Amino acid sequence: IDADFVKRFRHFLREHDKDLGDRTSYNILQAVSTFLIKNGSGVAKPILKEMSFPPTEVIPYSNDDMKQFFAACKEEEELIFKFFLHSMAREMEVAHCEVRDMKFDKNILHICPKRDRGFRLKGKRSGQETKGRKVPIPALFMARMKSFCAGKGPRELIFPNGLGKVEYHFLRKCENIAKR
């Protein structure tokens, strides 16, 4: 595979712009580039740098939007999504949080890997994926979480699915609340 082949492939992707947006084409070519680099060829890197697309504009929700969302929540749903807001944790980090990760006396959440559950952290900083990180949580919210977790064992998930296992459908829950 040489630079001409990669350029033809880029052209192929651009011809399918009805099916593929600029970002998708870029992501596909980036995956190809990663594969090639892993196999000893960097021919796609300069071509990838030539591709550009406008950055996606992020529009934050207003306070009124957030109030409406939380008004539509049941009590446990409100706790889940406020947990996301206060912890700024990723979906799988929240899904794998156990009661023992909550340091109620210090108002700290320890986001850490769970080898026994097959969960590891995403992290690019040295050691972050093995040590985890500690996140301060507001005291009032931590008090609510303490009462919510009362009676649960330290190794239990904070927000399990109906079978007591890892919940993989937070986004679907969020979408259902938004529809309500």
N, C-alpha and C positions, 0 to 999 in steps of 0.2 A: 504494500500500500504506500503510495507516494502522495505528494502534495496535490498533483492533478486529480487523483482519485478523490481526495477529500474535498477539493473544490467542486468536482462534479456532484458529489453527495450533498454539499451545501446547496448547490443549484437545485438539485432534486427536492430538497426540503423546502426551499423558497417557492418552487412551482406549486406546492401543495398548501399555499397560504390560506386557502379556504378551510382546510382541515386543521392546519397547524399554525398557531400564532408565532410571532417572532421569538417569544420567550421559550415556547416548546421546541422550536427548531434549535435554538441555542442550547437548551438542555440536552437534546438528543446528540448534538455534535459534541457537547462537553463529555457525555458518557462515552462516545467513540474515542475522544481524545484520551480520556482516562484509561480506557482499554489499551490503546496503542502505547501510551507511556508505560504502562505496566508490562508490556511486551517489547520494550526497548526502542520504541519509535516516537519521536516528538513532532512528527510532521503536521499534526493537526493544531498544535498550539498557536502558531502565527495566524492561521486562518480563523481560529476561534476568537482571537483578539480583534480581528477585523469586523466581526459581527457585533452589532449593537442594537439595542432596542430601548425605547423610552422606559424609564423606571415607572413602576406601578405607583400611582398616587394612593397614599393611605389616608383615609378619612376617618378620624376617630369618632366614636359614638359620643353623643352629647350627654350631659347629666340627665336630661329628660328621657332620652333613649334608655339609659341604664336604669332609671327608676321604673320605667314601664316594664323592662325585662324582668327585674327582680319582683315587681308586683305580680307578674304572671307565674312566678315560681312557687312550688310547694316548699315547705320548710327545708327538707334535705337538699333539694335542688339549689335553693338559695345558698346553703352552706357550701355545696360543691363549687359553684361558680364564684362565690366570694373567696373561696380558698384559692382558686386559680388567680384571681386578681391580687390578693394579698401576698401570695407566694411567688408569683410570676414564674411558676414552674411549667414545664412542658407537660403535654397530655399524659405521656407514659410515666413521667415522674410522679404526677398526682395519682395515677392508677396504681403505682407500686408503693405509695406511702403507707407505712405501718404506724400503729399507735406509738411505738417506741421512738419513732423519728420526731415526735412532737416533744420538745423540751418545755413543758408547761410552766415550770418555775422561772425560766429565762426568756419566755416568749420567742423561742427560736424553733424553726423547722430545719431538721438536718436532712437534706436531700442526698441520698447515698445509693450506691449500687446494691443490688440484692442478688448475690450469686446463686443462692438456693432457688430463686424464682427465675433465674436466667435473665436478669435485668442488669444492664450496664448503662452508665451515663454517657451522653454525648459530651465531649469536651476536647478542646484543642489546646488548652493551657496545660502545662506540665503537671501531671499528677491529678488533675481535676476528676478524671474519669474513675480513679480509684479511691480518692478521699471523699469526694462529694463536696458540697458546699452548705454553709449555714445561712439561713435567711431569717431576718427579723420579721416577726408577725405582730400586728397591733394587739395590745393587751386585751382590749374588749373582745376582739374576734377570737383570740386564743382562749379566753374564758368560755366562750360559746363552744369552741371545739373541745375543750376539756369536758364539759357536760355531755356533749355529743358522744365522746369516746368512753364515757364512764361505763364500766361493765365489760368493755372489750379487753381482750388479752393484748400484751405488748406486741406480739407477732401478727396480730390481725390487721388486715387492710382497713384503712380508714373509710374508703368508699368502694366496697366490693360490689360485684354484680349480684343478682338474685341468688346465685349458688355459692356465694362467699369467695368467689375467685376474682381475678383481675378484671376490672371493667374496661372494655375496649370501645365503648360507644358514647363517650362524653359529647362528641360533636353532634351526634344524632339527638341526644337529649337537649342540647342547646338549640338545635334547629326546631325541635318540637315545642320548646318554650317560646321561641320567637314566633312560631305560627299561632300559638295561643294568644 
